[in-house]
Amino acid sequence: MAQAKRPRLSSNGSDASSLPLFCGFELTEKKVISLPASLGPVSAVSAWPTGKAGNFTAGSTADKHAVFAVGTSHGCIALVYSDESTVVLENSGSSAVLQLLAKDSSAPASAISDAKPVPDVVAGDADGQVLVYVLGRVFSRNTLPAPISTLSADLNPNMPSSFSVGDMSGTIASCHAQDTLWRAQLDMGSQALPVVPGGADQRAAARLLDPTVNSACSVWLPDNHGLLTSYVLAASAQGFIQLLSRGIPVHTIPLSTPCTSVCPGVFVASDISRELPGSSYTQAIVGDGSGQLLVLDNFELVPYAQVEYPIARIFSLPLRAFVGHDGPDVVVCATLSDTIYVLHQRKIVATYSAAFWPSAVDIVADFPGIGPAIVLVEPEALAGKSSSSSLHIISLRPLLDG
């Protein structure tokens, strides 16, 4: 069914002038963690605590640990701690790990050690298996029809342990450790679409294209009555994004270039972000293969910025991670190159060029002694060097006007 038109939200907040303006960021490599060669080539990484919008607590890892779940093309999954210790999780015998998601532990409090935290880990592999690890052991398995292409946490506070998973056949599902809540198939023809140039041909041709779910996230948007409702936003390689409620498509937006990454947060000032300052994911940012960034605000896409390279992954960090109060999120954009962009309020405020093309990227909320940071995975080194992968920790220090 077609989505009813919502009242448009303002993108020009009257309080924007009161927010601190970044004149730039200083990005500096602070630490390199070499991984055991026995793990194999690292293909996925997920940091905990996440540091993404809505999940930041200042000092959450001070004098403790940041934890990185890493997965390899050999099917190995390990936890790497900020003190460089490594714990290999129970061998699942799975194929190459394609996606990882580290989450707060669901184990009973009595079973959790304060010395070395063990987050839950969700792993998606090349066989379509979704494995949930609790306290380092396989707790459950689920299977989708094709290799797993995306994993993301469900930001619905009523379902804190659930997550979204998508695969290369176009299947999108909402799951938790014990069960699948719903499963759907992304289909550009499942709804009446707005008229666009070549729209009929676009819909027919879409079925011949790659059906992969490139990225997914949960987001809160206003319904017809102005009440915030939780949706799953899924991006298809066929060139559209779709909003689903409990597995039912409610709104489809065709794109000129397929979306490669989506990320929830608050990126432009709006009536909702001012009225509900505690709601940190009432928008989503959308990146594509042309380097274009758009913001989904109230069921409409509005321009945000343009970068030089195709976008691989987008992350958001809440402003309070840097300045101690709320405002539009800081965006970290990884590209299909050695370049990382940092953006704020529609402007590129910093770039970082690594000496390699990362095989995986994530952000960490509060690396001990460093603060908010970007994590880059350097793949197995070139011939003549070490054969192990390594994690590069890049600090994010804001430079404020005045």
N, C-alpha and C positions, 0 to 999 in steps of 0.2 A: 504494500500500500504506500501511497505517496505521503511524505511527512508534511504535516500542517506547518504553515509558516509561523515562526515565533516572533515576538517583538524583538527588534534588533537591539543589541546591547551597544552602548557607547564604547568606542575605542580610544577616546580621548579623555582620560580621567582628569578631573579638575585638580586632583592632588598630586599630579605627576611632577610638578615643579618642586615639590617638597622632598622628593626622593633623591638620594645621593646619586650623582652621575659618575660612571666609571670613565676615566680618561684612558684606561687600559688595564691589562693584567700583566703581571710578571710571571711567566711560566718557566720553571727551572727544574731540571732533573735532579732529584734529591737522593734517590736510592735505586739500586738495581739488585733484584733478587734473582740469583741463578737457580734454576730448578734442576732436580736430579735428571740426568740423561735417561734413566730407566723409565721415566714417565712417558717419553715419546714426544712428538711434536704437539704443542698446545694449539687446540682449535677453538676453544671457548673459555671465557673467564666471566665470573660474576663476583662482585665485591659485596661484603657484608660488614657493618651496616651499609645500606645502599646509598644513602645520601640523596636519593632522588626526591622530587617534590613531595612534601607531606610526610617524609620519613626522617627528617633531620632533627637531632637533639644535640645541642652544643655540648662538647666534652664527653660524648657518649663512649668514646674509646680512649679517653685520656688515661695514660699509664696502664692501658690494657692492650688489646689486640685489634687490629683490622684483620679480617680473614678473607682470603680469595679462594673461591672454588675454581679449579681449573680442570678442563677436560681435554683429552688428547685424541688424536686420530687412531690410536691403538686401543681406545675404549677404556682408558684409565681415568679415574676421577680422584682428585686429591684436594685437601685443604692446605693452603699455604698461609702461614701466619706472618705478621709483620716482623717478628723476630727471626724470620727465615726458616723456621722449623716447618716440616711437611708431614702430613698424615694422609696416607692412602686409604680411601674408603673401601669398603667391602667390594671385592672383585665381582662385578655383575656378569662378566663374560659378554658384554654388549659390543656392538660395532662402534665405529667412529662417533665420538660425541660431537654433536653439531650445535647444541644450545644448552645453556646452564642458567639456573636461577637460584641464588642463595636467599633464604628467607629466615625470619625469626623462628627459633626452635619451637616445635609443637609438643615436645616431650614434657612430662611432668617436671615441675620445678625441682623436685627432690633428685631428679636424675641429671640435672644440668650442673656442670662444674664451672665455678667462677674463674678457675685458673686458665683453662683453655676452652673458650666457647665453641660449640659445635652447632652451627646453624643447620636447619633443614636444607637439603639440596635437591632440586628438581633437574633431571637431565633428560634431554631428548637426543636420540641417536639416529643413525642412518638407516636403521631397520624400522623406524616409526615407533620405537618403544619410548615410553615416558616412564622414568623411574623416579620414585621419591625416596630419598634417604633421610632417616631420622636417627640422630646420634651415630652417624657414620655407617648405618646398616640399611640395606634395601628394605623399605617398609611396604611398598606397593609397586605394581607394574600396570601399565595400560598401553594399549597399542592403537595407533592411528594408521590409516591406509598407506602412508608414504613417509619418507624421511621428514624429520621434524625441522621446521624452518623458523619458528619463533616461539619464545616463551616470555610471559610477562606476568607480574603479580596483579591480582585483583585488588583494586583500591577501595572496594566497597567495604566500609567498616563493619557491616553486618556479616561479611564472609571473609574474615581476615586470613584464612588459611587456603583460600582458593586461588587459582591461577588460570590464565588463558594460554592455550597452545594451538599452534597452526602447523600445517604440513604442506608438502609440495604438491598435493592433489587438490588443494583448495578447501580442505576441511579445517574448520575452526571449532574449538571446544572449550568449555569451561569445566575445570576439574578441581577436585581436592584430593588429598592423599587416599581417601577411601573409595572414591567413585567419580564417575563423569556426571556432571550436573546437566549439561546439554551439549549437543553436537549439531553443527549446521554445515552446509556447503555454500561457500561464497559463489554467487551467480549474478553477473551483471544484468541478466535478463529477468531476474526474479521480481523486479519492480518497474513501474512506469518511471522512465528517466526524463529529466528535463531535455528539451530539444537542443541539440548541439550540432554544429556542422558535421555532416556525415554520420549522424547518430545511428541510423539504421544499419549502415555498413559496419559501424564500430561495434554494435552489439553482436552482429553475425560473426565478425572476425574475431571477437574476443574469445569465442569458444575454441578457436584454433591456437590460441596463445598459451603460454605457460600459466597454469592455474595457481602457482605457488602463493601462499599467504606470506608476503614479505615481512610483515610486522603487525603487531597488535598491541593494544593497551586498553585499560579501562579509563573512562572519563565520565564526569558528571555534567549533564546539560539540562536546561529547563524544559519541562514538558508544556503541554498546552495551557496549563494552569499556573505556570511559573514556578512549579516545584522542581527541585533538582532530582534527576533520575539517573541511575547508573546504566551506562551502555558499554559494550565492547566495541571498540573501533578497530576494524581489520582492513589492512591494505593488501590488495591483490596485484600480482604482477601483470594481470590483464589490463590494468590501467584504471582502477577505480578504488574508492574507499567506501566501506559499508559500516553503518552503525547497527548493532544488533542488541535487542533486549530479550534476555532469556532465550537466546537462539533464534529469535524471529527478526528478520531484516526490517528496519523501520525507516531507513534513509540511505540512499546511495548517491554518491557524488562522482561523476566521471572526471578523469584527469587527462590533461594533454600528455603527460609523461608519467609512467608508473611510479608510484610511491615506493621508496625503499626503506623508510623508517618513520615511525610515529612515536611520540612521547607525550605523556600528560604533564600538565602544569598550569601556570598562569603566566602568559607571555606579553599580553597587551592589557592596558587598563580597561576595565569594564565595570558596569554597574554591579555585577555579581561579585567580582573580586573585592570591591569596596564594601559591599553590604555583608559579605561572608568572608572575612579575612582568614578564617581558619580553614576554609575550603581551598585546598591547594592543587586541585586538578579539575577545574571547571573549563579548561581549554585543552587543546592538544596541538602540538606542532608537527607538521608534515614535511618531510624532505623527499626529494626525488633524484632521479639520475641525471638531471640537468644542473644540479646544484641549487635549485630553488627551494626556499623555505616558506611555508604558508602556515597560518594559524587557523585552526578550526574554532570559531567563536560563535556559539548559538546557531549551530548547524550551517554556518557559512564559512567559506575559506577567504581569509584576508591576507594580503601580501605581508611578509615579514622581512626577508633579506635574500640575497643571492651570494653564493660562494662560487669559487672558481672550479671546483672539482665535484664529480658525482658523490652524493651523500651515501655513506655506509651505515652509520648509527648516529642517533641524536639522544642526548641526555639533558636533564635539567637539574640545576641546583638552586634551592630556594635562596633568595637574596639574604635572608637572615643568617645563612651560613657564613656570610662575609661581613655584614654590617649590623647584625643584631636586631633588625626589624623587617617587617614584610614589605614586599614590592614585587614587580615583575621578575620572574625567574631568570637566572643566568643560564644560557644555553651552551652546551659543549657539543660540537659537531665533528664527528670523525668522517673522513672522506676516503675514497678509493685512491689514496695517494699517501705520502708521508706527512701530510699537512692536517693539523687539528685547528679548528676555529673556535673561538669563544665569542659569544654574542650577548648583547644586552640591549633591550628596548630598540630592537630593529637595526642595531648597528654592530658591525664586527669590531670588537674592542681588543682582540689579540689573536695572533696566530702562533703556532708552534710547529716547527719542522723537525721530525725525528730523522735519525740516520738510517731508517728502515721503514718498510711498509708493515704496520702492525697486522698480525693475524687475528687479533681480537682486542677490544677496547672496553673499558668500563670506567666508572667513577667511584670514589670512596668518600664517605661523608667526612671522616675525621681521622686521617692516618696519624698515629701517635707521633707527636713532635713535629708534624708537618701541617696538619689541618686538611681541608678539602683538597682532593688530588685526582688526577687522571691516571689511569693504569693502562699502559701499553704493553702488549705481549710481542716481544721480538721473537720471530720464528727461529727455528734451528739455524744456526749461523752458517755462513758460507763456507765452502771448502777451506780447510786449513785452520779453522777456528773450532771452538767447542761445539759439540753436536747437541747441546741442550738449549731449550728455550729459556727466556728470562723475562721477568716483570720489571718494567721501568715505571717508577713512581714520579709523576710530574706535579709539582706543587702549583697551586693557583693562588697567587697573592694579588688582591685588587689594588689598583692605584686610583685613588679618589681625587676628584677636583677639589682644590682648596686644602 
